[in-house]
């Protein structure tokens, strides 16, 4: 008898706790689907003509390559930022919640700065050749950012775009989202952006260095000899 009474008590307790579940589930179903927005940064190019070519060599990550002079330099800073907002429903007990998330990602190379050695004034043939070479680097950054956009978009949408709300203890759903973004997705996107470095090295081939240095009737080589 005592065993049966105990079991009925447990069953009644479960029924009592479950009274609010249909209402909570209905509230969760009213939440909008989780969504993802991906924006590729396309900010204006910054031109800097304040440094000598010797200073640019020290600023270049490839300063030790080929024993060559760095006449110009392009720097694209890989950048990723994520903003999230969540719509949350809490159950009557205040202990549990369900949530849908809106994830807005911006990524790209920003700022993007082109340097040309100040020994080569604007309007000169040498400046034009060096600047055009650096614009090859700019286009390489831009094309790489475009190339990885679909992969980023599809990966994030596959993971996060769902009509099923996330559930957990109160305050837990946003915390789990933040941890996953910071520990998984931010490093993932940075790795994709950093793949541009290999493409940039292809732009700086020995043949391209020689072509630029020999352009304008060897005006660049003559300038390097004067200021050596």
TORKOL-4160 file (C-alpha; in steps of 0.2 Angstrom, whole numbers, padded with zeros to 4 digits, m for minus):
228
<pt num="1" X="0000" Y="0000" Z="0000"/>
<pt num="2" X="0014" Y="0012" Z="0004"/>
<pt num="3" X="0022" Y="0009" Z="m0012"/>
<pt num="4" X="0007" Y="0012" Z="m0022"/>
<pt num="5" X="0003" Y="0028" Z="m0013"/>
<pt num="6" X="0021" Y="0034" Z="m0016"/>
<pt num="7" X="0020" Y="0030" Z="m0034"/>
<pt num="8" X="0004" Y="0040" Z="m0036"/>
<pt num="9" X="0011" Y="0055" Z="m0026"/>
<pt num="10" X="0026" Y="0055" Z="m0039"/>
<pt num="11" X="0014" Y="0054" Z="m0053"/>
<pt num="12" X="0004" Y="0068" Z="m0046"/>
<pt num="13" X="0019" Y="0079" Z="m0043"/>
<pt num="14" X="0024" Y="0076" Z="m0061"/>
<pt num="15" X="0007" Y="0081" Z="m0067"/>
<pt num="16" X="0008" Y="0097" Z="m0057"/>
<pt num="17" X="0025" Y="0102" Z="m0064"/>
<pt num="18" X="0019" Y="0098" Z="m0081"/>
<pt num="19" X="0004" Y="0110" Z="m0080"/>
<pt num="20" X="0013" Y="0124" Z="m0087"/>
<pt num="21" X="0023" Y="0115" Z="m0101"/>
<pt num="22" X="0010" Y="0116" Z="m0115"/>
<pt num="23" X="0009" Y="0135" Z="m0112"/>
<pt num="24" X="0028" Y="0137" Z="m0112"/>
<pt num="25" X="0029" Y="0126" Z="m0128"/>
<pt num="26" X="0017" Y="0137" Z="m0136"/>
<pt num="27" X="0026" Y="0153" Z="m0131"/>
<pt num="28" X="0042" Y="0145" Z="m0138"/>
<pt num="29" X="0034" Y="0141" Z="m0155"/>
<pt num="30" X="0029" Y="0159" Z="m0157"/>
<pt num="31" X="0047" Y="0165" Z="m0157"/>
<pt num="32" X="0054" Y="0170" Z="m0174"/>
<pt num="33" X="0066" Y="0158" Z="m0183"/>
<pt num="34" X="0084" Y="0161" Z="m0179"/>
<pt num="35" X="0093" Y="0170" Z="m0193"/>
<pt num="36" X="0110" Y="0174" Z="m0199"/>
<pt num="37" X="0116" Y="0189" Z="m0209"/>
<pt num="38" X="0133" Y="0190" Z="m0217"/>
<pt num="39" X="0141" Y="0207" Z="m0223"/>
<pt num="40" X="0157" Y="0208" Z="m0232"/>
<pt num="41" X="0167" Y="0224" Z="m0228"/>
<pt num="42" X="0170" Y="0236" Z="m0242"/>
<pt num="43" X="0178" Y="0251" Z="m0235"/>
<pt num="44" X="0187" Y="0265" Z="m0244"/>
<pt num="45" X="0205" Y="0263" Z="m0247"/>
<pt num="46" X="0218" Y="0273" Z="m0237"/>
<pt num="47" X="0233" Y="0280" Z="m0246"/>
<pt num="48" X="0249" Y="0284" Z="m0236"/>
<pt num="49" X="0263" Y="0293" Z="m0244"/>
<pt num="50" X="0273" Y="0298" Z="m0228"/>
<pt num="51" X="0286" Y="0284" Z="m0227"/>
<pt num="52" X="0302" Y="0281" Z="m0236"/>
<pt num="53" X="0305" Y="0265" Z="m0245"/>
<pt num="54" X="0318" Y="0260" Z="m0232"/>
<pt num="55" X="0305" Y="0262" Z="m0218"/>
<pt num="56" X="0292" Y="0252" Z="m0228"/>
<pt num="57" X="0305" Y="0238" Z="m0229"/>
<pt num="58" X="0305" Y="0237" Z="m0210"/>
<pt num="59" X="0285" Y="0238" Z="m0209"/>
<pt num="60" X="0284" Y="0223" Z="m0222"/>
<pt num="61" X="0281" Y="0206" Z="m0216"/>
<pt num="62" X="0291" Y="0200" Z="m0230"/>
<pt num="63" X="0306" Y="0212" Z="m0227"/>
<pt num="64" X="0319" Y="0197" Z="m0228"/>
<pt num="65" X="0313" Y="0190" Z="m0244"/>
<pt num="66" X="0324" Y="0190" Z="m0260"/>
<pt num="67" X="0335" Y="0204" Z="m0253"/>
<pt num="68" X="0324" Y="0216" Z="m0262"/>
<pt num="69" X="0318" Y="0234" Z="m0258"/>
<pt num="70" X="0300" Y="0237" Z="m0253"/>
<pt num="71" X="0295" Y="0252" Z="m0264"/>
<pt num="72" X="0277" Y="0251" Z="m0259"/>
<pt num="73" X="0266" Y="0241" Z="m0247"/>
<pt num="74" X="0248" Y="0235" Z="m0245"/>
<pt num="75" X="0241" Y="0231" Z="m0228"/>
<pt num="76" X="0224" Y="0223" Z="m0226"/>
<pt num="77" X="0219" Y="0219" Z="m0208"/>
<pt num="78" X="0209" Y="0204" Z="m0207"/>
<pt num="79" X="0193" Y="0209" Z="m0197"/>
<pt num="80" X="0178" Y="0199" Z="m0190"/>
<pt num="81" X="0165" Y="0206" Z="m0179"/>
<pt num="82" X="0149" Y="0197" Z="m0173"/>
<pt num="83" X="0133" Y="0205" Z="m0165"/>
<pt num="84" X="0119" Y="0195" Z="m0158"/>
<pt num="85" X="0102" Y="0198" Z="m0152"/>
<pt num="86" X="0090" Y="0186" Z="m0144"/>
<pt num="87" X="0071" Y="0184" Z="m0141"/>
<pt num="88" X="0069" Y="0174" Z="m0125"/>
<pt num="89" X="0054" Y="0166" Z="m0117"/>
<pt num="90" X="0055" Y="0161" Z="m0099"/>
<pt num="91" X="0044" Y="0147" Z="m0091"/>
<pt num="92" X="0032" Y="0151" Z="m0076"/>
<pt num="93" X="0045" Y="0144" Z="m0064"/>
<pt num="94" X="0058" Y="0157" Z="m0070"/>
<pt num="95" X="0070" Y="0142" Z="m0071"/>
<pt num="96" X="0070" Y="0138" Z="m0090"/>
<pt num="97" X="0070" Y="0147" Z="m0106"/>
<pt num="98" X="0069" Y="0145" Z="m0125"/>
<pt num="99" X="0077" Y="0158" Z="m0137"/>
<pt num="100" X="0079" Y="0162" Z="m0155"/>
<pt num="101" X="0095" Y="0171" Z="m0160"/>
<pt num="102" X="0099" Y="0184" Z="m0174"/>
<pt num="103" X="0117" Y="0183" Z="m0179"/>
<pt num="104" X="0125" Y="0198" Z="m0189"/>
<pt num="105" X="0142" Y="0195" Z="m0195"/>
<pt num="106" X="0154" Y="0207" Z="m0203"/>
<pt num="107" X="0171" Y="0201" Z="m0210"/>
<pt num="108" X="0184" Y="0207" Z="m0222"/>
<pt num="109" X="0200" Y="0217" Z="m0223"/>
<pt num="110" X="0199" Y="0233" Z="m0214"/>
<pt num="111" X="0207" Y="0245" Z="m0214"/>
<pt num="112" X="0215" Y="0243" Z="m0231"/>
<pt num="113" X="0230" Y="0254" Z="m0233"/>
<pt num="114" X="0242" Y="0257" Z="m0248"/>
<pt num="115" X="0259" Y="0264" Z="m0245"/>
<pt num="116" X="0270" Y="0271" Z="m0259"/>
<pt num="117" X="0288" Y="0276" Z="m0254"/>
<pt num="118" X="0289" Y="0295" Z="m0253"/>
<pt num="119" X="0304" Y="0296" Z="m0264"/>
<pt num="120" X="0292" Y="0293" Z="m0279"/>
<pt num="121" X="0280" Y="0308" Z="m0280"/>
<pt num="122" X="0262" Y="0307" Z="m0286"/>
<pt num="123" X="0261" Y="0310" Z="m0305"/>
<pt num="124" X="0278" Y="0302" Z="m0309"/>
<pt num="125" X="0280" Y="0286" Z="m0319"/>
<pt num="126" X="0288" Y="0277" Z="m0305"/>
<pt num="127" X="0274" Y="0282" Z="m0293"/>
<pt num="128" X="0261" Y="0275" Z="m0306"/>
<pt num="129" X="0270" Y="0258" Z="m0308"/>
<pt num="130" X="0272" Y="0256" Z="m0289"/>
<pt num="131" X="0254" Y="0261" Z="m0285"/>
<pt num="132" X="0247" Y="0249" Z="m0299"/>
<pt num="133" X="0257" Y="0235" Z="m0292"/>
<pt num="134" X="0250" Y="0238" Z="m0274"/>
<pt num="135" X="0233" Y="0239" Z="m0282"/>
<pt num="136" X="0236" Y="0220" Z="m0287"/>
<pt num="137" X="0237" Y="0217" Z="m0269"/>
<pt num="138" X="0221" Y="0226" Z="m0265"/>
<pt num="139" X="0212" Y="0217" Z="m0278"/>
<pt num="140" X="0219" Y="0200" Z="m0271"/>
<pt num="141" X="0212" Y="0204" Z="m0254"/>
<pt num="142" X="0195" Y="0209" Z="m0261"/>
<pt num="143" X="0194" Y="0194" Z="m0272"/>
<pt num="144" X="0198" Y="0183" Z="m0258"/>
<pt num="145" X="0185" Y="0190" Z="m0247"/>
<pt num="146" X="0172" Y="0187" Z="m0260"/>
<pt num="147" X="0178" Y="0170" Z="m0263"/>
<pt num="148" X="0175" Y="0164" Z="m0245"/>
<pt num="149" X="0159" Y="0173" Z="m0243"/>
<pt num="150" X="0148" Y="0159" Z="m0249"/>
<pt num="151" X="0157" Y="0146" Z="m0238"/>
<pt num="152" X="0155" Y="0157" Z="m0223"/>
<pt num="153" X="0136" Y="0161" Z="m0226"/>
<pt num="154" X="0132" Y="0143" Z="m0229"/>
<pt num="155" X="0141" Y="0136" Z="m0214"/>
<pt num="156" X="0133" Y="0149" Z="m0202"/>
<pt num="157" X="0116" Y="0146" Z="m0209"/>
<pt num="158" X="0117" Y="0127" Z="m0208"/>
<pt num="159" X="0122" Y="0129" Z="m0190"/>
<pt num="160" X="0111" Y="0143" Z="m0184"/>
<pt num="161" X="0096" Y="0146" Z="m0195"/>
<pt num="162" X="0082" Y="0135" Z="m0188"/>
<pt num="163" X="0064" Y="0137" Z="m0183"/>
<pt num="164" X="0067" Y="0127" Z="m0167"/>
<pt num="165" X="0072" Y="0138" Z="m0152"/>
<pt num="166" X="0087" Y="0133" Z="m0141"/>
<pt num="167" X="0082" Y="0128" Z="m0124"/>
<pt num="168" X="0091" Y="0128" Z="m0107"/>
<pt num="169" X="0092" Y="0135" Z="m0090"/>
<pt num="170" X="0088" Y="0153" Z="m0088"/>
<pt num="171" X="0103" Y="0164" Z="m0095"/>
<pt num="172" X="0111" Y="0149" Z="m0102"/>
<pt num="173" X="0106" Y="0150" Z="m0121"/>
<pt num="174" X="0115" Y="0166" Z="m0124"/>
<pt num="175" X="0130" Y="0161" Z="m0115"/>
<pt num="176" X="0132" Y="0145" Z="m0125"/>
<pt num="177" X="0130" Y="0155" Z="m0141"/>
<pt num="178" X="0143" Y="0167" Z="m0136"/>
<pt num="179" X="0155" Y="0153" Z="m0131"/>
<pt num="180" X="0153" Y="0144" Z="m0148"/>
<pt num="181" X="0155" Y="0160" Z="m0158"/>
<pt num="182" X="0171" Y="0165" Z="m0149"/>
<pt num="183" X="0179" Y="0148" Z="m0148"/>
<pt num="184" X="0173" Y="0140" Z="m0165"/>
<pt num="185" X="0167" Y="0153" Z="m0177"/>
<pt num="186" X="0179" Y="0168" Z="m0175"/>
<pt num="187" X="0194" Y="0157" Z="m0177"/>
<pt num="188" X="0187" Y="0148" Z="m0192"/>
<pt num="189" X="0183" Y="0164" Z="m0201"/>
<pt num="190" X="0201" Y="0171" Z="m0197"/>
<pt num="191" X="0209" Y="0155" Z="m0204"/>
<pt num="192" X="0199" Y="0158" Z="m0220"/>
<pt num="193" X="0204" Y="0176" Z="m0221"/>
<pt num="194" X="0222" Y="0172" Z="m0217"/>
<pt num="195" X="0223" Y="0161" Z="m0233"/>
<pt num="196" X="0225" Y="0177" Z="m0243"/>
<pt num="197" X="0243" Y="0178" Z="m0237"/>
<pt num="198" X="0248" Y="0164" Z="m0249"/>
<pt num="199" X="0239" Y="0172" Z="m0263"/>
<pt num="200" X="0248" Y="0189" Z="m0259"/>
<pt num="201" X="0265" Y="0180" Z="m0260"/>
<pt num="202" X="0261" Y="0175" Z="m0278"/>
<pt num="203" X="0258" Y="0193" Z="m0283"/>
<pt num="204" X="0276" Y="0197" Z="m0276"/>
<pt num="205" X="0285" Y="0186" Z="m0288"/>
<pt num="206" X="0303" Y="0189" Z="m0293"/>
<pt num="207" X="0298" Y="0193" Z="m0310"/>
<pt num="208" X="0285" Y="0206" Z="m0304"/>
<pt num="209" X="0298" Y="0214" Z="m0293"/>
<pt num="210" X="0310" Y="0215" Z="m0308"/>
<pt num="211" X="0297" Y="0222" Z="m0320"/>
<pt num="212" X="0292" Y="0236" Z="m0308"/>
<pt num="213" X="0310" Y="0240" Z="m0303"/>
<pt num="214" X="0315" Y="0241" Z="m0322"/>
<pt num="215" X="0300" Y="0251" Z="m0327"/>
<pt num="216" X="0300" Y="0270" Z="m0332"/>
<pt num="217" X="0317" Y="0268" Z="m0341"/>
<pt num="218" X="0325" Y="0262" Z="m0325"/>
<pt num="219" X="0320" Y="0278" Z="m0315"/>
<pt num="220" X="0316" Y="0267" Z="m0300"/>
<pt num="221" X="0333" Y="0259" Z="m0300"/>
<pt num="222" X="0342" Y="0275" Z="m0302"/>
<pt num="223" X="0332" Y="0283" Z="m0287"/>
<pt num="224" X="0337" Y="0268" Z="m0277"/>
<pt num="225" X="0355" Y="0270" Z="m0281"/>
<pt num="226" X="0354" Y="0289" Z="m0277"/>
<pt num="227" X="0347" Y="0286" Z="m0260"/>
<pt num="228" X="0356" Y="0270" Z="m0255"/>
